[in-house]
Amino acid sequence: MNGQPMASNRSLTDEYDILVDAGSQSSDARLVEETKKGNKQAFGELVQRYERRLMRVIGRFVFDLDLIDDLAQETFIRAYERLDQFDPSRRFSPWLFRIGVNLALDLHRRRKRRVWTIMFTDRSADRWIENPEADPRNVRDLQLEVQAVIREIPEKYRTVLILRDMENFSTSEIAAILDRKEATVRWRLAEARNRFQELWEKRQKQDDD
């Protein structure tokens, strides 16, 4: 071994992220326990910690600022009321986002419509659109085309696509949010990307004809 330490498969950045994530999980668990004991300020800290991202995630499904705010508030209310159902051995954030995502999806089902106004980030769009900078159409036009394509993807695939490629949730987090196995999430994500690619190429071919 020449007295040298074994090489790690994880980078220093990976190690740092793991430590930060573990610290956040431990802190969340403490705040949840304090809330269960009647400390409302502890739950207020959880709200402050996750409110902005929760609203952003809901905003991927609902294109109405007032509704986004209402659904976010309803999410925290339900989380507070159901804390006794929360398994402290699991992470709090996926459990919270599951409530929010389900509320957003239920809204569409109740209204019996499928309005999905989704704006991809440049990084996400780059994954499927080759050399977007070279495209003569402006970015806004490309985003509108992406919206039109993604609306054609079935909900169960589209939801995974949004959470993974637009909100950067990990496979394990998405599995917890959707209450599905990680293998199912990976399969749906692959299927969603394939369907997007096929639909995108079909659309481009129609434009060229």
C-alpha contacts under 8 A as a table, 3 or more apart, distances in Angstrom:
res1	aa1	res2	aa2	distance
1	M	4	Q	6.09
1	M	5	P	7.84
8	S	11	S	7.26
10	R	13	T	7.96
10	R	14	D	5.79
10	R	15	E	6.56
11	S	14	D	5.10
11	S	15	E	6.34
12	L	15	E	5.02
12	L	16	Y	6.11
13	T	16	Y	5.04
13	T	17	D	6.17
14	D	17	D	5.14
14	D	18	I	6.21
15	E	18	I	5.16
15	E	19	L	6.33
16	Y	19	L	5.16
16	Y	20	V	6.19
17	D	20	V	5.08
17	D	21	D	5.96
18	I	21	D	5.11
18	I	22	A	6.06
19	L	22	A	5.10
19	L	23	G	6.12
20	V	23	G	5.05
20	V	24	S	6.16
21	D	24	S	5.10
21	D	25	Q	6.16
22	A	25	Q	5.10
22	A	26	S	6.18
23	G	26	S	5.15
23	G	27	S	6.14
24	S	27	S	5.03
24	S	28	D	6.05
25	Q	28	D	5.09
25	Q	29	A	6.20
25	Q	91	R	6.12
25	Q	92	F	7.26
26	S	29	A	5.18
26	S	30	R	6.35
27	S	30	R	5.13
27	S	31	L	6.29
28	D	31	L	5.11
28	D	32	V	6.13
28	D	46	L	7.18
28	D	91	R	7.92
28	D	92	F	6.49
29	A	32	V	5.10
29	A	33	E	6.25
29	A	88	P	6.52
29	A	91	R	7.79
29	A	92	F	7.17
30	R	33	E	5.19
30	R	34	E	6.19
31	L	34	E	5.01
31	L	35	T	6.10
31	L	42	A	5.16
31	L	43	F	6.52
31	L	45	E	7.63
31	L	46	L	7.11
32	V	35	T	5.04
32	V	36	K	6.27
32	V	42	A	7.24
32	V	43	F	6.89
32	V	83	L	7.59
33	E	36	K	5.09
33	E	37	K	6.44
34	E	37	K	5.10
34	E	38	G	6.71
34	E	39	N	5.47
34	E	42	A	6.07
34	E	43	F	7.98
35	T	38	G	5.15
35	T	39	N	4.61
35	T	40	K	5.69
35	T	41	Q	7.62
35	T	42	A	5.54
35	T	43	F	5.62
36	K	39	N	7.09
36	K	83	L	7.21
36	K	84	D	7.65
39	N	42	A	5.57
39	N	43	F	7.22
40	K	43	F	5.24
40	K	44	G	6.31
41	Q	44	G	4.81
41	Q	45	E	6.42
42	A	45	E	5.18
42	A	46	L	6.70
43	F	46	L	4.98
43	F	47	V	6.28
43	F	80	Y	7.71
44	G	47	V	4.99
44	G	48	Q	6.18
45	E	48	Q	5.03
45	E	49	R	6.05
46	L	49	R	4.98
46	L	50	Y	6.25
47	V	50	Y	5.45
47	V	51	E	5.36
47	V	76	F	7.13
48	Q	51	E	5.57
48	Q	52	R	7.81
49	R	52	R	7.73
50	Y	53	R	5.61
50	Y	54	L	5.92
50	Y	93	S	7.80
51	E	54	L	5.14
51	E	55	M	6.17
51	E	72	A	7.33
52	R	55	M	5.30
52	R	56	R	6.30
53	R	56	R	4.94
53	R	57	V	6.12
54	L	57	V	5.15
54	L	58	I	6.18
54	L	72	A	6.63
54	L	97	F	6.69
54	L	100	G	7.23
55	M	58	I	5.12
55	M	59	G	5.92
55	M	68	I	6.15
55	M	69	D	6.87
55	M	72	A	5.92
56	R	59	G	4.90
56	R	60	R	6.62
57	V	60	R	5.35
57	V	61	F	7.40
57	V	101	V	7.67
57	V	163	L	7.76
57	V	167	E	6.92
58	I	61	F	5.47
58	I	62	V	6.13
58	I	68	I	6.15
58	I	71	L	7.61
58	I	72	A	7.46
58	I	100	G	6.65
58	I	101	V	6.39
58	I	104	A	6.40
59	G	62	V	4.94
59	G	63	F	6.00
59	G	64	D	7.62
59	G	65	L	7.78
59	G	68	I	6.00
60	R	63	F	7.31
60	R	116	W	7.78
60	R	117	T	7.28
60	R	118	I	5.66
60	R	119	M	7.60
60	R	162	I	7.32
61	F	104	A	6.35
61	F	105	L	7.43
61	F	116	W	5.91
61	F	117	T	7.09
61	F	118	I	7.12
62	V	67	L	7.16
62	V	68	I	6.45
62	V	104	A	6.71
62	V	115	V	7.86
62	V	116	W	6.99
62	V	117	T	7.31
63	F	67	L	7.94
63	F	68	I	7.61
63	F	116	W	7.55
63	F	117	T	6.08
64	D	67	L	5.30
64	D	68	I	6.09
65	L	68	I	5.03
65	L	69	D	6.25
66	D	69	D	5.21
66	D	70	D	6.19
67	L	70	D	4.93
67	L	71	L	5.94
68	I	71	L	5.22
68	I	72	A	6.09
69	D	72	A	5.16
69	D	73	Q	6.24
70	D	73	Q	5.21
70	D	74	E	6.13
71	L	74	E	4.93
71	L	75	T	5.99
71	L	100	G	6.93
71	L	103	L	6.82
71	L	104	A	7.12
72	A	75	T	5.01
72	A	76	F	6.47
72	A	100	G	6.68
73	Q	76	F	5.30
73	Q	77	I	6.21
74	E	77	I	4.99
74	E	78	R	6.10
75	T	78	R	5.27
75	T	79	A	6.07
75	T	96	L	7.32
75	T	99	I	5.92
75	T	100	G	5.24
75	T	103	L	7.52
76	F	79	A	4.93
76	F	80	Y	6.03
76	F	96	L	7.72
77	I	80	Y	5.17
77	I	81	E	6.20
78	R	81	E	5.03
78	R	82	R	5.97
78	R	99	I	7.70
79	A	82	R	5.13
79	A	83	L	5.92
79	A	96	L	6.50
79	A	99	I	7.43
80	Y	83	L	5.44
81	E	84	D	7.75
82	R	85	Q	5.35
82	R	86	F	6.90
83	L	86	F	5.10
86	F	92	F	7.84
86	F	95	W	7.70
87	D	90	R	5.67
88	P	91	R	7.22
88	P	92	F	7.73
91	R	94	P	6.35
91	R	95	W	6.95
92	F	95	W	5.29
92	F	96	L	6.22
93	S	96	L	5.03
93	S	97	F	6.14
94	P	97	F	5.06
94	P	98	R	5.98
94	P	173	E	5.64
94	P	174	I	7.28
94	P	176	A	5.63
94	P	177	I	4.92
95	W	98	R	5.17
95	W	99	I	6.71
95	W	176	A	6.70
95	W	177	I	5.92
96	L	99	I	5.40
96	L	100	G	6.63
96	L	177	I	7.85
97	F	100	G	4.93
97	F	101	V	5.99
97	F	177	I	6.01
98	R	101	V	5.25
98	R	102	N	6.02
98	R	176	A	7.40
98	R	177	I	4.10
98	R	178	L	6.09
99	I	102	N	5.28
99	I	103	L	6.23
99	I	177	I	7.87
100	G	103	L	5.17
100	G	104	A	6.35
101	V	104	A	5.12
101	V	105	L	6.19
101	V	177	I	7.86
102	N	105	L	5.10
102	N	106	D	5.91
103	L	106	D	5.06
103	L	107	L	6.18
104	A	107	L	5.20
104	A	108	H	6.87
105	L	108	H	5.38
105	L	109	R	6.46
106	D	109	R	4.97
106	D	110	R	6.06
107	L	110	R	5.28
107	L	111	R	6.36
108	H	111	R	5.19
108	H	112	K	5.96
108	H	113	R	5.65
108	H	114	R	6.16
108	H	115	V	7.50
109	R	112	K	4.85
109	R	113	R	6.59
109	R	114	R	7.94
110	R	113	R	7.98
114	R	151	R	7.87
115	V	151	R	7.82
116	W	147	Q	7.51
116	W	151	R	6.13
117	T	147	Q	6.25
118	I	147	Q	5.60
119	M	143	Q	6.17
119	M	144	L	7.82
119	M	146	V	7.80
119	M	147	Q	6.72
120	F	123	R	7.94
120	F	124	S	5.93
120	F	125	A	5.93
120	F	143	Q	6.65
120	F	146	V	7.53
120	F	166	M	6.39
121	T	124	S	5.24
121	T	125	A	6.18
121	T	166	M	6.80
122	D	125	A	5.09
122	D	126	D	6.03
123	R	126	D	5.18
123	R	127	R	6.80
124	S	127	R	5.43
124	S	128	W	7.56
124	S	165	D	5.91
124	S	166	M	6.35
125	A	128	W	5.70
125	A	129	I	5.84
126	D	129	I	5.08
126	D	130	E	6.32
126	D	131	N	7.31
126	D	132	P	6.94
127	R	130	E	7.51
128	W	197	Q	6.55
129	I	132	P	6.00
131	N	134	A	5.56
131	N	135	D	6.99
132	P	135	D	5.16
132	P	139	V	7.99
133	E	136	P	7.94
135	D	138	N	7.50
137	R	141	D	6.17
137	R	142	L	6.78
138	N	141	D	5.45
138	N	142	L	6.53
139	V	142	L	5.07
139	V	143	Q	6.17
140	R	143	Q	5.07
140	R	144	L	6.27
141	D	144	L	5.14
141	D	145	E	6.31
142	L	145	E	5.05
142	L	146	V	6.18
143	Q	146	V	4.97
143	Q	147	Q	6.21
144	L	147	Q	5.02
144	L	148	A	6.33
145	E	148	A	5.10
145	E	149	V	6.28
146	V	149	V	5.13
146	V	150	I	6.09
146	V	200	W	7.83
147	Q	150	I	5.30
147	Q	151	R	6.22
148	A	151	R	5.45
148	A	152	E	7.06
149	V	152	E	5.53
149	V	153	I	7.31
149	V	196	F	6.80
149	V	199	L	6.34
149	V	200	W	6.44
150	I	153	I	5.35
150	I	158	R	7.02
150	I	196	F	6.57
151	R	154	P	7.74
151	R	158	R	7.97
153	I	157	Y	6.71
153	I	158	R	5.77
153	I	192	A	7.06
153	I	195	R	6.90
153	I	196	F	7.15
154	P	157	Y	5.72
154	P	158	R	5.99
155	E	158	R	4.91
155	E	159	T	5.88
156	K	159	T	5.56
156	K	160	V	6.81
156	K	188	R	7.48
157	Y	160	V	5.42
157	Y	161	L	6.29
157	Y	188	R	5.32
157	Y	189	L	6.39
157	Y	191	E	6.96
157	Y	192	A	5.03
158	R	161	L	4.99
158	R	162	I	6.19
158	R	192	A	6.31
159	T	162	I	5.21
159	T	163	L	6.30
160	V	163	L	5.23
160	V	164	R	6.01
160	V	174	I	7.19
160	V	185	V	6.84
160	V	188	R	6.79
160	V	189	L	5.84
160	V	192	A	7.78
161	L	164	R	5.34
161	L	165	D	5.64
161	L	166	M	7.23
161	L	189	L	5.78
161	L	192	A	6.30
161	L	193	R	7.38
162	I	165	D	5.68
162	I	166	M	5.01
162	I	167	E	6.49
163	L	166	M	5.83
163	L	167	E	4.95
163	L	168	N	6.28
163	L	169	F	5.74
163	L	174	I	6.87
164	R	167	E	5.72
164	R	168	N	4.71
164	R	169	F	5.05
164	R	170	S	6.54
164	R	171	T	7.31
164	R	174	I	7.44
164	R	189	L	7.90
165	D	168	N	5.49
165	D	169	F	7.87
169	F	173	E	5.94
169	F	174	I	6.24
170	S	173	E	5.12
170	S	174	I	6.22
171	T	174	I	5.17
171	T	175	A	6.13
171	T	182	E	6.13
171	T	185	V	6.62
171	T	186	R	6.96
172	S	175	A	5.03
172	S	176	A	6.31
172	S	182	E	5.96
173	E	176	A	5.08
173	E	177	I	6.11
174	I	177	I	4.90
174	I	178	L	5.97
174	I	179	D	7.96
174	I	180	R	8.00
174	I	182	E	7.87
174	I	185	V	7.12
175	A	178	L	5.36
175	A	179	D	5.45
175	A	180	R	4.78
175	A	181	K	5.58
175	A	182	E	5.31
175	A	185	V	6.20
176	A	179	D	4.92
176	A	180	R	6.68
177	I	180	R	7.97
180	R	184	T	6.41
180	R	185	V	6.82
181	K	184	T	5.20
181	K	185	V	6.46
182	E	185	V	4.98
182	E	186	R	6.18
183	A	186	R	5.14
183	A	187	W	6.17
184	T	187	W	5.12
184	T	188	R	6.09
185	V	188	R	5.15
185	V	189	L	6.04
186	R	189	L	5.12
186	R	190	A	6.22
187	W	190	A	5.21
187	W	191	E	6.14
188	R	191	E	4.97
188	R	192	A	5.93
189	L	192	A	5.00
189	L	193	R	6.18
190	A	193	R	5.23
190	A	194	N	6.17
191	E	194	N	5.06
191	E	195	R	6.07
192	A	195	R	5.14
192	A	196	F	6.07
193	R	196	F	5.05
193	R	197	Q	6.10
194	N	197	Q	5.09
194	N	198	E	6.20
195	R	198	E	5.12
195	R	199	L	6.03
196	F	199	L	5.16
196	F	200	W	5.86
197	Q	200	W	5.10
197	Q	201	E	6.11
198	E	201	E	5.30
198	E	202	K	6.14
199	L	202	K	5.07
199	L	203	R	6.12
200	W	203	R	5.10
200	W	204	Q	6.22
201	E	204	Q	5.07
201	E	205	K	6.12
202	K	205	K	5.13
202	K	206	Q	6.30
203	R	206	Q	5.14
203	R	207	D	6.34
204	Q	207	D	5.04
204	Q	208	D	6.29
205	K	208	D	5.09
205	K	209	D	6.33
206	Q	209	D	5.23
